[in-house]
Amino acid sequence: MALFHHHDAASTTTAAAAAASTSAASPTSTSSSSCPAYPTPVYDANSTAGTYTLQHLSVIVGGACALIPTLISLILILFHATHLSNRHEQVKIIRITSVIAVFAIIAFVNIVIQVEGAVYLAPWMEAYEAIALCSFFLLLCTYISPDAEAQREYFAADRASDGLAAYKKTWIATFQYPVVAILVALFTDITNGAGVFCINSNKPRVAHIWLQIVRTLSVGTAVVAILRFISRLRTELEHHHVFMKLFAFKGIVFVNTVQTTGFSFAVWHITPGNKVSYNDIATTLPNLLVFCEMMLFAVFFIFAYSFRPYVIRSSLENGRPMAGKYQGGFLGVKASVAALNPSEIVMGIVQAVKLLISKGLGNNGGEDHGERLVHLPPKYGQQYAPPQEQHYAPGYAPAPQSYR
């Protein structure tokens, strides 16, 4: 598909013929075993700015708009990677901040390849959103303690409100999301290739509607669980400016969920005209909105996930225990590799399965049945967080022998 083309009399005649054929054959009048056909893009002679269609202009504008949040995100990641003084927190922050660049890049590609290709790519943007959301939850846990057993002791000490049970429920509710998001992305690609996904239909017989419902319920469950988790720990997390971080990241999750769901259900009820094609409605417009949103959130991320608290001199002045030197390697390569390592998320999913099985067997969530939280591998902690550098939530000091 060429990015640019000129309209002349011949193309206008062809467009008129295509319009007639499109109106004669309604896209919903297909057999029950296939999806409705995508309406053919039809533009009249007055639908362009000069010689460009809306989609062509969107590629130009979108490319410029995607560049701004991507650069902001990458620069913020670089600052964290080159000032890596607290690996437990900053590696998670790098994963979270990279969601800006991922969304902007995928949105631009979606505009270029249009709806036929965007159907395959868009759900993977949501899959990365799920990974970033899990990293946000792990960051909250790390603020309590970078050690998994110390976290467990901290919540177990809150017997009045059954803190350990609530901790485990939040863990399960959070880590189900990446599993569901990845499965939804896989089934979307498979069913779309088989011709039964049907993004342009909301009928119960197609896969699109059911996968969208599953995805929405999954992200809703994870977000609500984390909101309740933060509410329980409001005092402990206050000095980490967690509500600013919450607004920055959860704003992206909320806006993307509402926007994706809204366009998913509304797109087939909007009639394309001779100035706006179906591709413009289904792909171009929602992705242009993503560019605008990412530019706003990228600026907010600079303040919410600033690298300045991790500058060693600043850390000592603020009384925060940090490593004696930066550990991100040359240009932050080691930090970037650590952020790309999926083991922490995978082990979190494994732990969620263990907790779910334990609950299914009738174990009391607040009792000790010998399970150990495993989201921090031994090498992960030993190499970058020596015991004397660990810090805990105010008013809590676990016994050393409980987690050494």
C-alpha positions in Angstrom: 0.0 0.0 0.0 1.6 3.3 -1.1 1.7 6.0 1.5 0.8 8.8 -0.9 -1.2 8.9 -4.1 -2.8 11.6 -6.3 -6.4 11.9 -7.2 -7.4 12.5 -10.8 -10.5 12.1 -12.9 -9.9 8.4 -13.5 -9.5 7.7 -9.8 -12.6 9.7 -9.0 -14.6 7.6 -11.5 -13.1 4.4 -10.0 -14.0 5.7 -6.5 -17.6 6.3 -7.6 -17.9 2.8 -9.0 -16.4 1.4 -5.8 -18.9 3.4 -3.8 -21.8 2.0 -5.8 -20.6 -1.5 -5.4 -20.1 -1.0 -1.7 -23.5 0.4 -1.1 -25.0 -2.4 -3.2 -23.4 -5.1 -1.2 -24.0 -4.4 2.5 -21.1 -5.6 4.7 -23.4 -7.4 7.0 -25.0 -9.5 4.4 -22.5 -12.4 4.5 -22.8 -16.0 5.4 -22.8 -17.0 9.0 -19.4 -18.7 8.6 -17.4 -15.6 7.6 -16.9 -12.0 8.8 -18.5 -9.0 7.2 -16.2 -7.5 4.5 -14.4 -4.3 5.3 -16.0 -1.4 3.4 -13.7 -0.2 0.6 -12.0 3.1 1.4 -13.8 5.7 -0.9 -12.8 9.3 -1.0 -14.3 12.0 -3.2 -12.4 14.8 -4.8 -13.0 17.2 -1.8 -11.9 14.7 0.9 -8.2 15.6 0.9 -5.9 18.3 1.9 -4.2 19.0 -1.4 -3.6 15.5 -2.7 -3.5 13.6 0.6 -6.3 11.5 2.2 -7.0 11.6 6.0 -5.0 8.4 6.4 -2.0 9.8 4.6 -2.1 13.0 6.7 -2.4 10.9 9.8 0.8 9.0 8.9 2.7 12.3 8.7 1.2 13.9 11.8 1.2 10.6 13.7 4.9 10.0 13.0 5.8 13.4 14.4 3.5 12.9 17.4 4.9 9.4 18.1 8.4 10.7 18.1 7.9 13.1 21.1 6.6 10.7 23.7 9.0 8.0 22.5 12.0 10.2 23.0 10.8 11.4 26.4 10.3 7.8 27.5 13.7 6.6 26.2 15.5 9.6 27.8 13.9 8.9 31.1 14.8 5.2 30.8 18.4 6.2 30.0 18.7 8.4 33.1 17.4 5.6 35.3 19.7 3.0 33.7 22.8 5.2 34.1 21.9 6.2 37.7 21.0 2.6 38.8 21.6 2.8 42.6 18.5 0.8 43.7 18.0 -2.0 41.2 15.0 -3.5 43.0 13.0 -0.3 42.3 14.5 1.2 39.2 14.4 -2.0 37.0 10.6 -2.0 37.6 10.4 1.7 36.9 12.2 1.2 33.6 9.6 -1.4 32.6 6.8 0.9 33.6 8.1 4.0 31.8 8.8 2.0 28.6 5.0 1.6 28.2 4.9 5.1 26.7 7.3 4.3 23.9 5.7 0.9 23.2 2.2 2.4 22.9 3.4 5.3 20.7 5.4 3.0 18.3 2.6 0.4 18.0 0.0 3.1 17.4 2.1 4.6 14.6 2.6 1.2 13.0 -1.2 0.5 13.3 -1.9 3.7 11.3 0.5 2.7 8.5 -0.7 -0.9 8.2 -4.4 -0.1 8.7 -7.1 -2.3 10.2 -6.3 -5.5 8.4 -2.8 -5.6 10.0 -3.6 -3.6 13.1 -6.0 -6.4 14.3 -3.0 -8.7 14.8 -0.8 -6.1 16.5 -3.0 -4.1 18.7 -3.7 -6.8 21.4 0.1 -7.1 22.0 0.1 -3.5 23.1 -2.4 -4.5 25.8 -0.2 -7.5 26.7 2.7 -5.2 27.4 0.4 -3.0 29.4 -0.3 -6.1 31.6 3.4 -6.7 32.2 3.9 -3.0 33.1 0.9 -3.2 35.5 2.5 -6.2 37.3 5.8 -4.3 37.5 3.9 -1.4 39.2 2.4 -3.8 41.8 5.9 -5.3 42.4 7.2 -1.8 42.9 4.6 -1.1 45.6 5.7 -4.4 47.3 9.4 -3.4 47.0 8.6 -0.1 48.8 7.6 -2.2 51.8 10.7 -4.3 51.5 12.9 -5.6 48.6 12.8 -9.1 50.2 9.9 -11.4 49.5 9.9 -13.0 53.0 10.1 -9.7 54.7 7.0 -8.6 52.7 5.2 -11.7 53.8 6.1 -11.0 57.5 5.0 -7.4 57.2 1.5 -8.4 56.0 1.2 -11.3 58.3 1.7 -8.9 61.2 -1.5 -7.2 60.3 -3.8 -9.8 61.8 -6.6 -7.3 62.6 -7.5 -6.9 58.9 -6.0 -10.2 57.7 -3.3 -8.4 55.8 -1.6 -11.6 54.5 -4.8 -12.9 52.9 -5.4 -9.5 51.2 -1.8 -9.5 50.0 -2.2 -12.9 48.4 -5.5 -12.0 46.8 -4.0 -8.9 45.3 -1.1 -11.0 44.0 -3.5 -13.4 42.2 -5.7 -10.7 40.9 -2.7 -8.8 39.5 -0.8 -11.6 37.9 -3.9 -13.1 36.2 -3.9 -10.1 33.9 -0.7 -10.8 31.9 -1.8 -14.4 31.4 -5.2 -13.4 30.2 -3.8 -10.5 28.0 -1.3 -12.8 26.3 -4.0 -15.5 25.7 -6.4 -12.9 24.3 -3.6 -11.6 21.9 -2.9 -15.2 20.8 -6.5 -16.1 20.3 -7.1 -12.8 18.5 -4.4 -13.6 16.0 -5.5 -17.2 15.6 -9.2 -16.4 15.2 -8.6 -13.5 12.9 -6.5 -15.7 10.6 -9.2 -18.3 10.6 -11.8 -15.6 9.7 -13.9 -15.9 12.8 -12.6 -12.9 14.9 -14.6 -10.3 13.0 -13.5 -7.0 14.5 -16.2 -5.3 12.5 -19.0 -7.3 14.2 -20.3 -7.5 17.7 -22.6 -10.5 17.2 -22.3 -13.3 19.8 -21.3 -15.8 17.1 -17.9 -14.1 16.5 -14.8 -14.3 18.7 -14.2 -10.5 18.9 -17.0 -9.7 21.3 -16.1 -12.5 23.8 -12.3 -11.8 23.8 -13.0 -8.1 24.4 -15.3 -8.9 27.3 -12.7 -11.3 28.8 -9.9 -8.7 28.4 -12.0 -5.9 30.0 -13.0 -8.1 33.0 -9.3 -9.1 33.5 -7.9 -5.6 33.5 -10.7 -4.4 35.7 -10.0 -7.1 38.3 -6.3 -6.2 38.4 -6.8 -2.5 38.6 -9.4 -2.7 41.4 -7.2 -5.1 43.4 -4.2 -2.7 43.2 -6.4 0.3 44.1 -7.5 -1.6 47.3 -4.0 -2.6 48.0 -2.8 1.0 47.9 -5.7 2.1 50.0 -4.6 -0.4 52.7 -1.0 0.9 52.6 -1.8 4.6 52.3 0.4 5.6 55.2 3.3 3.3 54.4 3.5 4.4 50.8 2.8 8.1 51.2 6.5 9.3 51.2 7.1 7.5 47.9 4.6 9.8 46.1 2.7 6.7 45.1 -0.5 8.5 44.2 1.3 10.5 41.6 2.8 7.3 40.2 -0.6 5.7 40.4 -2.3 8.5 38.4 0.5 8.5 35.8 0.3 4.8 35.0 -3.3 3.9 35.9 -4.3 6.9 33.7 -2.8 5.1 30.7 -4.5 1.8 31.7 -7.9 3.5 32.2 -7.9 5.6 29.1 -6.7 2.8 26.9 -9.3 0.3 28.3 -12.2 2.8 27.9 -11.0 3.9 24.4 -10.4 0.3 23.2 -13.7 -0.9 24.5 -15.6 2.1 23.2 -14.2 2.0 19.6 -14.6 -1.8 19.6 -18.4 -1.6 20.2 -19.1 1.6 18.3 -17.0 1.3 15.1 -19.5 -0.8 13.2 -22.4 1.5 14.1 -20.6 4.5 12.5 -21.2 4.9 8.8 -18.2 5.8 6.7 -18.7 8.6 4.3 -16.9 9.9 1.2 -14.6 12.0 3.4 -13.8 9.5 6.1 -13.3 5.8 5.4 -13.9 2.7 7.6 -10.1 2.5 8.2 -10.1 6.1 9.4 -12.7 5.3 12.0 -11.5 1.9 13.1 -7.7 2.5 13.1 -6.6 6.0 12.3 -8.7 8.1 14.7 -8.2 5.9 17.9 -4.4 5.7 17.3 -4.3 9.5 16.8 -5.9 9.8 20.2 -3.2 7.4 21.6 -0.5 9.9 20.4 -2.2 12.8 22.1 -2.6 10.8 25.3 1.0 9.5 25.3 2.4 13.0 24.9 0.5 14.2 28.0 1.4 11.1 30.1 5.0 11.2 29.0 5.4 14.7 30.4 3.7 13.6 33.7 6.0 10.5 33.9 9.1 12.8 34.1 7.9 14.0 37.5 6.1 10.8 38.7 9.0 8.5 37.9 11.9 10.9 38.2 15.5 9.5 38.4 16.6 12.3 40.8 15.8 10.4 44.1 18.2 7.7 42.9 21.2 10.0 42.3 23.6 8.9 45.0 24.4 12.3 46.4 20.7 13.1 46.6 20.0 9.7 48.1 22.4 10.3 50.9 21.0 13.7 51.6 17.5 12.3 51.8 18.5 9.5 54.1 17.6 6.8 51.6 20.0 3.8 51.6 21.4 3.2 48.2 24.3 1.3 46.6 27.7 3.0 46.8 28.0 3.3 43.0 25.9 3.1 40.0 25.4 -0.5 38.7 23.7 0.0 35.4 26.9 -0.5 33.4 28.1 1.4 30.3 25.2 3.6 29.1 22.9 1.6 31.3 23.3 -1.6 29.3 23.1 -3.9 32.3 20.0 -2.1 33.6 18.3 -2.4 30.3 19.1 -6.1 30.0 17.7 -6.6 33.6 14.5 -4.8 32.6 14.1 -7.0 29.5 14.6 -10.2 31.7 11.1 -11.7 32.0 12.0 -14.0 34.9 10.5 -11.7 37.6 7.1 -11.6 35.8 7.2 -15.3 35.1 8.0 -16.2 38.7 5.2 -13.8 39.8 2.7 -15.8 37.6 4.0 -19.1 39.0 3.5 -17.8 42.6 0.0 -16.6 41.7 -0.8 -20.2 40.5 0.6 -21.6 43.7 -1.5 -19.3 45.8 -4.6 -20.0 43.7 -4.1 -23.8 44.1 -3.6 -23.3 47.9 -6.8 -21.3 48.2 -8.6 -24.0 46.1 -7.5 -26.7 48.5 -9.2 -24.7 51.3 -6.1 -23.2 53.0 -6.7 -20.1 55.1 -5.0 -17.2 53.3 -3.8 -15.8 56.6 -2.1 -18.9 57.8 1.4 -20.2 57.1 1.3 -23.3 54.9 5.0 -23.2 53.9 4.6 -21.4 50.6 7.3 -18.8 49.9 6.9 -15.8 47.6 9.4 -16.2 44.8 9.3 -13.0 42.7 12.8 -12.0 43.7 15.3 -14.7 42.6 18.3 -15.2 45.0 20.9 -13.8 42.6 18.7 -10.8 41.9 18.8 -9.7 45.6 22.3 -10.8 46.5 24.0 -9.0 43.7 22.3 -5.7 44.0 20.7 -5.3 47.4 23.1 -6.4 50.2 21.3 -6.8 53.6 22.6 -3.6 55.1 21.2 -1.6 52.2 17.6 -2.8 52.5 15.0 -0.4 53.7 11.5 -1.0 54.9 8.2 0.7 55.5 8.1 3.1 58.5 7.7 1.4 61.8 8.7 -2.1 60.6 11.9 -3.9 61.2 11.8 -7.7 60.6 14.0 -10.1 62.5 17.1 -10.8 60.5 16.9 -14.5 60.9 13.5 -14.6 59.3 14.7 -13.9 55.8 18.5 -14.1 55.7 
